[in-house]
Amino acid sequence: MKKYSCLSIVTALGFSSLAIAGDPLNCSPNASTSFQDYLNRAYTVSNDNLGNMTLTSQCTNLTDQQVLGNLSACGAVMNPINGLGLNPMDQLLYGLMPTDSRGIGTHLEMTFPFPAPGKPGDIMKADPVDVYRIGNDGGYENIGTIQPPAETSTSGDIEQVVPIVHSAATFNEAGDYFVLAYRTNYESSANVMAGTGEVDYQAPQIVIGQVSHADLTAAAGGNIATVWSDVDDSSDPVCAAVVNEFRNQTNAFSACVVNDYIANGNHDQAVDNCLASSGIMNKGIHDFAVSPVNNHFYAYDSQTYPDRDVLIDVDPTTMTAACTEFSDVGNNTGRLTSLMFSQQNKLVALFADESNGIWIDVTAGGTYGDFNLIAQPVTPFPHGDGSSLPFNIINKSLKGATLTDLIFKNGFEDFIFANGFESDGPPPPICPAF
């Protein structure tokens, strides 16, 4: 069985062709490297053309942007880290790295040559992602791997692939880590005599995976336990329409790749050519976030449609999605790179191609979906991703704990005192409540 890298439904949800040699596993950030000034802060990992990763911090209102340094203290990594989130329990960053060097999320497995006669069958395979823990000193370590969700049964010639979206991850107040995948059925066919082939996808279903705080912090290699739940994204007509449009564009891209490969015999070239001509990488969901108020999952699709954006709201109790469209003629909002909540439950969105961000009102008593421009400039990161810690963990997550208990329980006393924080309580946050 010869193995080829190829694109699938998840290609629109995070991609990088950058690869760097080396992958150290023994540079462990610990409690002394936790992020102390964390309230209302967003953290971003950006990647330049050479593959260097820069860790940046800024307030969720986009003020006080600071470059914390390059993630190079532990040596170079294989691929860019994405899906970044700050754990509210240990104040360390966690991120996802695709194990595929192209950052695609799937690969193609089939017997050469292609097209094969009739039905090539189950040829699309989802790839795992590696999980990294990051400290504020630039230290990081690979703590384990998240495997794709299990495939469900299909019938006839229908197959299934469930790739993980390595750019999308978030935390809740309890320190549980959430990741995103797409459950997608497909059918492959080919005609050797005619020299044609096809991989035809059906509408994708969103799948959300939960890694408990206990399993995440105890991870030290191997597979990390993840509980996956399917989201009903078809019963709401707006949700159904956007996933169907994403399916259509993915199938157009798939046809481009297959036809280019048949004509030229180079799968990498076929992928690169079709990426350049299709713009497929801008489509779909790039990030999601958990509300600190109602625990709903919120995702945002800014470019699947040319004239509107879609806000996706998933109820964690029913796992049912409800979608709302907003006019965006000409895709002026740009390609989403990060979605996060501020302390006051404002859904903040940062875009790769813009120098400003927006916050979206998702409160029950507000103007749902109201867009509000954040005037502060922000450096655009074409391959960046970030997350914030919008929760006050002293008052909400650790009920009954005093300030002293919190500081010493987590082993932060040396770090705090070494930085001149010898007062009765921790330093006030630099970032305003936003």
N, C-alpha and C positions, 0 to 999 in steps of 0.2 A: 504494500500500500504506500503510494507516494503521497507526500503531504504538501499542500500548497496553502499559502496565505490568501484569503479572499474576503470580500466584504459581505455583510449581511444587513439585516434590518437595523442593527445597532450602530452602523458606521456613522450615522448622523449624530451620534451622541458622545463623541469624544474620540479624537484621533491625534496621533503624533507619529511622525516618521523618524524622530530623533532617537538614536541609540548610543549609549556610552558604555565603554567597557568597565567591568568590575561591579561587584554587588556585595559589599561588606555586610555582615549580619551581627557584628559584635560591638557596635558603638552605641551603648544603651543610654538614652536620656532617662534620668531618674527624678525624684521629687525635687531635688535642688535645681533642676533646669525647667521647672514648670513656669507657666506664664502667670505673673502676679497681677499686673494691671490688665485685666481681661474683660471687665464689664463694658458692654457696648463696643467691643473691638471686633474688627474683621481681620482675618489673616489670609494672605494670598501667597501662593507659590507660583511664580512666573518662570517661563522657560524661554531663553533666547535662542538664536539660530545655531549656537554651538552646543546647546543642550545644558547650559549652566542654569541651575535653579536658584532663584532669589526669593527669600522669605521676607514679606512685607506686612506691616501692620498699619491699620488706620481705624479711626472711629467709624461707627456705622452711619454717621452723617457725613462721612468722607473727609472730615478734617483730620489734622495731625497724622499725616501719612509718614511712616518711618520705614526705612530699609533696615531690617534686622540682621541681614548678612546672607551670604551664599551657603547653601547646604553642601558644603564640601569638606567639613571637618572629618567625616568618616569615609572619605573617598567618593568617587563617582558612582552613580547608580545606573542601572541598565536602561530605564525609561523614565520619563517625567512622572512625578507624583501628582495625583489629582484627587478629586473627591474629598477635599480637605474639610475637617471639622475639629472644633475645640471641645474636648470632653469636659463637661462642667464638674465632674467629680474629681479628676486628678489634674486638671488644667494643663494637659498635654494635647498636642495636635495629633490627629490620626488622618492618614490619607491612603488612597488606593493607587496601585501601580499595575498597569496591564502586563501580563506575562508574555503577550504577543509583542514582538519588537515593533510592530507597526501600530500598536495601540488600537486595534480594530474590535476586538472582543470575540471574534470567531476565526476559524480557519476551515479550509476546504480539504476533505479527504476523499480521494477517489482514485481508481485505477487509471493510469495513463494508457492510451491517450484520451483526451476529452474532445468532442463529445463521445460518450460511451453509448452503446446501442440501447434504444428503448428508454428505460427508466433508470438513471444512475442511482436512485434511492437516497439513503440517508447520508448525504455528503457534507452537510454543514454541522460543524462541531463548535460549541461554545467553549471559551477559554476561562480559566480562573483568574482572579486578581490577587496580588500580594498586598498585604496590609502593613503600613509603616507607622511607627510611633515617632514623633518629632518633639524635641525640646527647644527652648528659646536660645540655646547656645549653638544651634545648628546640628546638634547630635541627632541621629536617627537610627532606627533599626527595623529590620524586617521581622515582624512578630508572627507571621503565619499567612495562610491563604484562605480566601473565601471561594468555594466551589460554586459553579452555576446552579440554579434551581433544577430539581429533577424534572425530566420531561414527563408529560402526561400521555396517556394512550391516544393513538390516532388509528385511523382505519384506511384500508385501501392503499393508494400510492401516496398518501399524505404523510409527511415527516414533520419533525418539530426541532427547533433550536431555541435556546433560552439564554442569550448573551447578557452579561452584566455591563451596565453603563458605568465605566470607571470614573466619569467626571461628576457623578451625582452621589452625594452622601450627606448625612446630617445626624445630629444628636438630639435626644430629648433631655429633659431635666434629670432623669435618673442615670444618665450616662450611657444609655443604650445607643448603639450605632446602627443607622439605617442605610441601606443601599438599594439600588434600583436595577431591575432587569426587564427584558421584554420577552414574553412567551409568544412565539411566532410559528405558525404552521406554514409549510411550503411544499411544493411539488416540483420535482426536477424531471426533465425529459430531454431527449436528444434524437437526432436523425443523422446517423453517420454518413449515409449516402448523400444527403443534402448538405452536410457540413454545418448543421444548426444545432443549437442547444438552448435551454431555458431553465432558469430557477425562478419560480413564480411564488411570491409571498402572499399570504393572507393578512388581514388586519391584525396588528399586534395587540397583546394584552399586557398592561403594566403589571409588574410583580414587585413587591416591596419585601426586602429581607431585613430581619432584625437580629443583631448580635447583642446579647446582653452585656451589661457593664462588667459583670463578673467574668464572663468568658473572654471579653476583650482584654481586660487588664491582666488576666492570667495567661494569655496566649504567649507561647514561647517557641513557635514553630509548628509545622503541620497544619492540618485543616482546622479552621475556626468554626465552631457550631453556629449555624445561621438558620433561623426559622423564616420560611418564605410564605407570603400570603398573596394570592391573586387579587387584583383589583378589577371590579366590574367597570370597564370603561366603554361599554357598548349600550347600556340602557339609557344614558343621557344622550340626546341627539347631537348636541354640540360636541361632546367627547367622541362619539362615534364618527362624526364627520371629520374631525381632525386626524384621528388615527387612520381612517380610510384614505385621506389625502396623503398622509405619510407613507402608507402602503403603496399608493400609486407612484409616488416619486421614487421610492426605493426600488420598485419593479423596473422603472425606467432606467435607473442606475444599474441594476442587475443586468438588464439586457445589454447595456453599453459594455459592461465588463466582459460578459460572456462572448459577445460578438467580436470585441477587440482581441480577446484571447484566441478565439478560433482563427481570426485573420492573421495574427502576428506571432502566436505561440509563446508569449511572454506574459505571465499572469501579473507580475509586479508592474510592468509597463501598462497593462490594461487597467489596473486599479488606479495608477497615477493619472493616466489620460482621462479617465472618467471622473475622477475627483476634480480635476481641473476644469472640466467642461460642465459639470452638473451642479456644483454648489451644494451637494447633498450633505456635507458635513455641518452645514448651518441649520439643518432641519432637526425637528424633534425636541425632546427634553434634555437640557444640559445640566440642570441642577434642581434640587427640591429642598424644602425646609419644613421643620416641625414647628407649629405655633406653640409658644409657651403658655397660651391661654386655653385653647380648646384641644390641643394635641392633634389637630388635623394636619395632614400632609398637603403642602402647597407646591405645585410645580408650574412652570411657565414656558410656553412654546412661543417664541418670538418670531420665527421665520418660516414655518412650514407653509403658511399662507403669505402671499405677497401684499395683502391689503388689510390684515388684521392679526392680532395676537390672541392667545388663548391662555387663560388662567385656569388651572386644574386643581380642584379641591377634593381631597380624598378623606372621607370620614373613617377614622380608625376602628370604629365599632362595627360598621357594616361593610367596610372596604369597598364602598361605592363611590365613584367619581362623579362630580358635578362640574361642568365647564361653563365659563363665561367668555364671550368674545368681546374684543375691544378694537376699534378702528385703528389701523396703523398703515395707511396708504404709503407705499414706497418703502416699507420696512425701516422706518426712521429710527425705531428703538435700537436696531442693530442686533448682533448675535449675543445672546445671554451667556455670561461666563459664571455668574455667581448669584445665588439667591439666599437671603438670610433674614432673620427677624431681629429687630432692635428690642431693647428692654421694654418699650411701650407697644410691642406687638405690631410694629410697622414692618411690612414686608419690603425689604430693600433689594433692589435688582441692580446689578452692575453689568455693563455690556462691553464687549471686546473692542468695538469700533467707535465708541463714544468717549468723550472726556467728562461726561456727567452721568450720574445715576438717577434712579427714580425710586420713590417708595409708593407702595400700593396699599390702599386701605382695604383690609379684610375684616374689620371689626363689625359686629352685628349692629351696633348703633350708628355706624358711620355711613359714608357713601361707598358701598362695596365696589371695589375695582377702581376707585378714583386714583388717577395718576398724579403724582406730585414730583416735580423736578427738584433734585438736590443740586444746588448751585455750585457747591464746592467741586473744584476740579479733581479728577482722579486719573492716574496714569493708566492707559489702556494696556491690558495684558492679553495678547491674542491667544495664548495657550494657558491662561491662568485659571485658577479656581480658588474659592475662598469660603469661609464660614465665620460666623460670629458666635459669641456666647451671650445671648440676650437675657439670661436668667440671673436673678439674685440668689445664688445658692445658699447664702447664709440664712435668708429668711424663708426660702421655699423648699430646697432639697434636703437640708439637714435640720429639720425642725427639732428644737430643743437643745441644739448645740450652741455653746457660747462662742464668742470670737476666739478666746484663748484655746478652747477645745478644738476648734476648727484648725487653727494654725498648727498646734502641736500634734494633733492627731494625724495630720498628713505629712509631718516631717519637714515643714517649710521654715522652721525657726531660724536655721543657720542662714538660709538665703535671705530671709526678711531682715534679720538683724544686720547682716553684712552690708545691706544696702541702705542702712540708716533709718529703718522703719521701726525704731524702738519705742514708739508711742503705745498708748493703751490699745489701739486697734490697728487694722491694716490701713495702708494709705488710701485716701479717697481716689476714686477713679478719675483719670484725666479726661476721659470722654464723657460728654453730657448725656443724660438720659434722653433718648431720642425714640 
